[in-house]
Structure formats: C-alpha cells, structure tokens
C-alpha cells in the first residue's frame, strides 16, 4: 500500500498517532521508523500478525510478571548492529566492542529463558542459543558486565603479564637511577610484546564472533519483531483498539470509529467525541453537511484507521472490517502549494491527475475533502458532480465531502451529518441569548453522527446557525428571500 502524499499524511496527524506507539528498544524503534504496510495478496500474512497480537494479549493476562521481565530485558538492549557489521566486513573489534557483544549476549540468554515460557503460537520469538559467543568472551564464566583481554586467553599472554608485574615491582623498589632506567626500558619492550599478543587474541575473538554473527543478528531481528509486536499491543490496550476483520472484497464496514487526537482534545475540554459508523464499497460515497458538522473529522477518522489496519495495527473502533488497498489518496481543502504558485483548486487538479494514474494500476482508497471549494460555486458544483460520477464508475473506494447540492445521485452511497436536524431551536435560542459563547454552545448541540440519506440536497444548517447567533433583521430577510428563490 502506498500513501501518495507525505504532506497529506502530516495533515492527517498519522505521524503523531504513530508516535504514541512506544517500543522499548532501539531495535523496535528502528522497526517503527521503517513502518511498512501490507500489500494485496498478503491477507493471510496480516491475519497471522493479528493472531499473534491476540494471542499475546491473552497470554499476558495470566503472565504479567513474565511479560514484565521480558520488557525489562528488552529495554536494556542497545543497538550494536554496527559492531556486528564491522565484524562481517573483516574489521578487528576492540575491547569496547567485545564488551557490548558480551553484555547483550548475556541479556539475550536471559531473555530467551523467559521466551521459552511463551505458548506455541509465539514460539517464533524464541532466540537462537549464542552460548558459544558468551563463553569465548567470558572465559572465566563470571557472568558479569565487564570485558578485558583475560590472562586465560593465552599462556603466552599470562607469562608476559607476570613478567611485566615482576619488572614493575622491581622498578618500584629500586633506588638506583641507572638500574631503574634499564628496568623501564625492559618494561617498554614487554608492553610491545603484550600489545602484539593481545592483538592476536582480538583477531581470534573477532573470527569467533564472525562465525556466530549471522545468528546473533537473527536474534536481533527477532527481538525487534517482538518489541514491535508488544508496542502495538500496548497501543491497542491504551486506546481500546480491536482486532479488525480482513475484507477480501473492497469493503469498509465500521462502527464506533474513533480519532484519538480529536477525542483527547475534546476530553481536555470536557467534551465527548462522537464515534463514526460507516459502510463503504467500490464507487463513490458522498458526505454532505454544513460547516462545523464534522465532515472532515469523519474522513480523517476513517482514513487513519484504514492506515492503521494496513500497517498491521488493531483499529480504534467497536467493530471494523477493512480491506488491504493498493494506495491511499487524501486530498483536503487546505492544499494550496505556494512553492509552485498553485491555488488550492490548482493543487487539487494536479492531485486528481495523480489519482487517475493509480486508479488504472490498482484499487485503493480515495478521499476528496471539499473538492473545488476554492473556485466559484457554480463551477465548483459542476466539478464536484463530475468527480463523483467519474469515481463512482471506478472499482476503488472513494469518498467526497461537499456543501454543494445535487452531487449525490441514486446510484451513489450518500451520508449526511445529522447536524442540527433534531435540535429544538427555540430552546437553544434562549440558551444562546444568555450565553457568553454562542459558537461553543452550538457545537455542543451539533450531532456529528452520519446517517444514510436519499436526499441530494445539503442541510441548510448555515442559515439555522446564523439565526441562532443573531444577525441583522434586514440581512436575515434578504437571506430568506434568496432561499425562497431556490424553492
């Protein structure tokens, strides 16, 4: 799956959303930064990922202490892939490199003792045994986080160091300057011998690490996979994510979809987010409703969750069925490209050309939020109507929000924002008259749910809002006359 426009990805807030996924190790973070989506034909692979997440959640309920130990061990991991890459390139490792490999090797063995308690469905995360690496880096079997070139590596090295210590003792005890100078010269020669012997040992140790480095790197990949899986599970738990059903047809059917960012923002203000219920298939779905009605939020909510699904995450909903798609386009009404001298409408037309290319290559998900809003209303309505007819004949799932009348036809899927449809206006008007913030009060009464509609006209909530806020009577009469002309 390709998300065609990085700028649109930022406008969606998807990167902020992904930042809420928190792996414990640099390996897991690396996996998150290189986040990949599943492609069509990989439904079984995605289903297997969901199976593992579901099994991990089930297992963690009864094994909290074990999972905590796994998390602690993974959290201690440092990224030492460059050290192993150097080894594979034939470079001789130094003492710091051996230290890092030894410490992480001990951690891997500890982690593996916990992973062996995992159920069969998660057995793939068990690590390869790297005891041979630890033995060679810990010849005295101390199992402590230190490393140096031990005497036990070589009898020659042991003798050299014993000789060095003897000479150092004699230097310390000598009071004869001439004798002390000779002893220092002797010590210098011994140091050269010691360095040469230590270099030979480092070369041998590097060869041993080289022989096991592929297995060590495979363990790192397993740790990255597990860390990322656990991060996705924590994300799902924190935000009430659910396992979605994988649609093998090009269909979206969701109830209770939530936009985390908007929900948290509303909660901070003591307000509630209205979850989205939607059913989509091939062709176009038109969403109508006045401004302030939440059309854009609905689009972002659906698109974000579809992105989560395609990247192997549980979605934030009560129930959800999503398909793997070839591409996702999200074209919003704030697309003005100043750097290229394009108006919003001009930028939309450029994107429409890109969409056309991808439609011919595969089946995706396409969103146009208030298309042609930047041009005059008469032309804009014609462009949106034409776009809806064009996309409705394609196999991809497309969504268009608009405030223009007459766009949705009977053969199109049409939703309307409920808005102020069921509001008692006289009651609300009285509340507004004594309120210091009329717009906030109107927002509180706005019903952001989507409902199926057979009507091609857009609700006239703009007029109702203007009346509620209060406008000049003469101005209000002129507006009413304009509306009567339409009737």
N, C-alpha and C positions, 0 to 999 in steps of 0.2 A: 504494500500500500504506500502510495506517495501522497504527502501533503504538499500541494503545489506551491504554496506561498508562505515563506517564513514570516513575513510581516503579518499576515493574517493569523498565523499561529500565535504570535505575540498578542495581537488584539483579542484573540480568544481567551488569553490568560492560561493557555495549556502549559506553558513552561513554569508558571507559578504553581500550577496544580501539581506538576511532576516534582517540584521542589519539596512537596510535602511527603514524598516517598524518601525514606531515610535509611539507606543501607548502613551497616556498621563498620565495614572495612573499605579500604581504598579499592579493593578488587570489585566489591559490589557497586561502589560509586562509579567506577570505570564502566561497568556494565550498564548502569543507568544513563550515563552520559552518551553511550553509544546505543541508546534505545532503538530497537528495530521493531517493525510491525510484521505481522503475519501476512502472507500473500494468499490469494485464492488458490485452493487446492491443498492448503495446509490446515484444513478444518480439524483433521484428526490430531495433528500436532498441537493445535491450540486447545483442543478438548483434553489432551493429555496434560497440558500445563494447568488447566483448571482442575483436573482430577488431583494433581499433586498439591495445589493450593488448598483444596477442600480437605484432603487427607491430612495435611499439615495442621490445619485448624482443628480438626477432630482430635488428632494425636496430642496437640499442645494443651488441650483442655485437661487431660489427665496426667500430663508430664511436664508441669510448669517448671519444676526445679531443673529437670534435664534440659529443657529448652533454654532456661536462664544460663546454664553452664555453657551451652553451645554458643549463645550470644556473647558471653564474656570472652570465650576463646577466639571467636571471630573478630571481636572488637580489638583484640590485641595485635591482630595481623598488621604488618607493614608491607608496603609494596616493594618487593625485592626482585621483580621481573627483570629489571635492567642488569642486576648482578648475574642472573642466570643467562641472560642474553650474551653478556660479556664472556661468560664461560663457554657458551656454544660457539662463539667467534674465535676461541682459542686463546683468549687473554688470560694471563695468570692472575688469580684472585689474591687479594690481600687479606690481612687478619680481620679487618672490619667486615669484609665480605663473608668470610667464614663464620664470623660471629652471627651475622644476620641470618645466614642459612641455617646454622645450628639452632638458634633460638626459635625460628619459625618452624623448623623441623620438629622440635620438641612439642611446640604448640599443635602442630598437625597431628602428632601421635596422640596427644591428649584429646584433641577434638574428635579424632577417629574413635576413641574409646566411648564417647557419647553417641556418635553416629551409628555405632553398631547396635544401639538400642532402638533405632528407628524401625518402623514397620517395613514390610517387604516393598510396598508401593513407593517408598522413599529411599530404598537401598542404593540407588544410583549415586547418592551423595556421599556414600562411604568412600574414604580415601585409600589410595594405594599405600602399602607399607613402605616407609622410607627409613627403616631402622638402620640399614647399611650406611646411609649418609650420616646419621647421628653417631653411630659407632666410630666412624673414621674421624669425626670432628670432636668426639668426646671419648678419647681412648681410655681415660681413667674412670669412665662411667660415673661421673659426678652429677650429671643431670642438673647442672646449674647454668644460668645465662652468662657465661663468660667464654672467652676463647683466647688461646695463645698457642705458639708452637711448643707443644709439650716435649719434655725430655724423652718420654716413652715412644715418640715417633722414630727415634734413631739412636742406636748405641753410640754412633759417632758423635751425634749432637750432644748426648749426655756426657761423654768424655770431654768434649770441647768445653762445655759449660763448667764441668768440675775443675778443669784446668784453669779456666778463667777465674773462678771463685778463689782458687788457691793463689793465683798471682795477685788478685785484688787484696787478699788477706796480707800477703807479703808487702804489697805497696803500702797498705795502711800501717803496718808495723815497722817499716823501715825508716831509719833516721839518716841514712846515708843518701845524699842527694844524687850521687853518681849511680848508685845501685837502684834508686827509685826511678831514675830516668830510663835505665835499661829495662826495668820491670814494666814501665808504662809502654815502652816500645814493643815488648813481648805481648802485652795485653792488646795492643792495637792489632798485631798480627792475628791474635786469637779471635778478635772481633770480626776480622775479614773472613776467617775460616767459618765462624758461626753464621755469618750472613750467607755465605755460599751454601752451607748445609741447610739453612732454613729455606733458601730459595729452592733447593732440590725438593724439600718436603712440600713446599707450596705447589710446586709443579705436579707432584704426585697426588696431592689432595685435590687439585683442580681437575686432574684426569678422572679421579673417582667421582667428583661432583658431576663432571661432564657425562659420565656413563649413566647417571641416575637423573640428570637434569630434565629430560623429557617427562619422566614420571612425576617429578616434583612440579613441573609446570602444569601437568594434567590435574594434579591436586589443587593447584591454584585456581584453575578453571572451575573445578567442582565447588570450591569454596565461594567463588564469585557467583555461580549459579544458585547455590543455597542461600547466600546472603541476599541476593536479589529477590528470590522467592519469598524469604522471610520478610523483607521490606514491603513487598506487595501485600502480604498477608496482614502486616501491621497497618498498612494504609487502609485496607478493606475493613479491618476491625474499627479503626479510629473514625471512619466516616460511614459506617453501616453499608459497606459495599456488599453486593450479592453476586452469586455466580450467574452470568447470563446464559441463555440458550443460544447455541450457534445455529443461525438460519442458513440452510443450504440454498434457499431461494433468496432473491434480493428483496428482503422484507425487514422492516423495523416495527416492532410491537412492544411498547414500553409503558409501564405505569409507575407513577411516583418518581420520575427522573428528577435529580437534584443537581443544581450548580453550587458546588461547595463555596466558592468565593463569594457569590451573591448571598448565599444563605448565611455565611459568617458575618458579612457586612450588615445584613438585616437584623441578625441576632444581637449585634452590638448596639443596635438602635431600639432593641426591644420589640422587633417585628418578626413575622414569620415568613418563610419562603413558601410560595405555592408550587408544589411539585407538578411536573408536566406529564400528562397522559397523551400518547400519540401513537398512531398506526400509519405506517408509510409503506408504499410499494413502488414498483417501477413507474416511471412517469412523474408528473409534477404534483406537488401539494402546495396549495396557495393558503397562506395565513394572512387574514385581514384583521383590522382593528385600529382604533385611533392611537395616536402617540400617547405615551405613558402607559400603554396597555401591556407591555412586557413581551412584545413580539420578538425583539432582538435577543432578550434573555432566553426565551424559549429556544431559538435557533442555536444559541451558544451552548445551552444545556444539552440539547440533543447531540450536537457535533462533538462536544467534549467527551461525552460518554461513549460515542461511537469510536473516537480516537483511543480512549482507554481500552475498550474492548479489542480493537485491532492491534494494540500493543501488548495484549495478554494480561490485562488487569480485570478484576471484578469491577462492575459498574455501580454507580450510586443511584439506586432505584429500589422500588418494591418488587417489580418483575420486569424482565427485559429479554427481548430476542433481537439479536443483531447479526448482520452478515459481515463476512470479510469482504472488503471492497478493494478495487484496484487503485483508486485515488480518491482524494477528498479536496474539493474546492470550497473555500468560504470567502465570498465576495461581499463586503459590507459597504455601507454608505459613507464611510469615512476614509475612502481610498485615494484621496487627492494626492497625486505624485508630483510634488513641487519640483523635485530634481529633474524631472523630464518635461516640465511645463504642461502637465496634463491636468484637466479639471477632474472632478470626481467621476463625471459621466464618461469622459475620455478614458480614464483608467479602467472603468468597468467594461468598456468596449474592448480594450486590449485584453483584459482577462477573459472575456467571452470568446475571443479568438483562440486563446489557450485551451479553454474548456472544450471547444469544438474538436481540437486535435485529440484530446484524451478520450472524449466520448467515442470516437471512432476506433480507439485502441482497446477499450475495456469498459467495464461497468463500475461506476463509482457513486459518490455522494456529492451533490452539488447544492450549494446554498447561495442565493442572491437576497441580501437583506436590503429592502427598499431600493431595488434597481431603478435607475433613471430618475431618482429623486432630484438630481442636480440639473435637470432640464425643465422646460416649461410643461405645465400639467397636461395639456392636450397631446403633445408629442410623447410625453412620458407615459401616459396611459396606453398609447398605441404600442410603444416599445415593450412595455411590461406584458401586455396581452400577447404580443407576438412571441416574446420569450417563453411565456407559459405554454403556448401552443407548440412551439418548437421542442421544448424539453419534454412535453407530455408524450411526444412520439418516440422518445428515446427509452432505452432499457434501464438507464441509470436512475437512481432515486434523486429527485430534485425537489428543493423547497424554495418558495419565493414568498417574501413578506411584502405587502403593498398597502398603501392607503388609497389606491385608485379603485373606483367602481368598475364592475363589468369585466374583471380579469378572469375570474374562475368560471368555467363552463361546466355543464352537467357531467362531462366525462372526466372531470378533474377531481382530485381529492381536495376538499376545502374545509379549513378550520377557521373559526373566528374566536378572538379573545372575548370572553364574556363581558369584560369591562364594567360599565355602569348600568348594564341592561336590567338588573334586578334591584336597583337602588331606589329607595323611597326618597325622591328628590326634595320634597317639601321638608322632610325631617332633616336631611343632610344640609339643606339651605339654612335652616335655623341654627344648626351647629356651626356652620361656617361664619354666620353673622357675629357670633361671639368668640370665634377662634382667632388667634394671632397668626396662625399659619394655615391658610386655606388649602394650599397645594399639598401639604403633608396630610391633611385630613382627607382630601380627595384620594390620595394614594392609598390610604388605609381602607377606603371603601371600594377601591378598584379590585375587581375579581379577575385574577390573572390566569384562570383556567382556560384551556382550549376546548371548544366544543364543535362537533361536526355541524356543517351548515349547508343548506341547499340554496341559500340566498347569495346572489352575486354582488349585492351592494355592501359597502363598508358601513359599519355602525357610525352614527353621527355623534359620537361622544365628544368631539371637539366643541360642538355647539352647546352640549349639556355642560361641559366644563366651564365654558365662557359664561354661561348663565349663572352657574354656581359661584364663580369667583366674583361676578358682578361687573357688568360693563354698562356704558352709557346707553340710556334707553333709546335714543335716536339711532345709535350704532346698532343696537340689538334689533330694532325694527327693520333696518336696511338688510341685515343678515337674513332675517326671516323672509323678507321679500325675495332674496336671492334663492333661498331654499324652495320657496313656493314656485319659482320659475322652473325648477327641475321637475317638480311634480306635475 
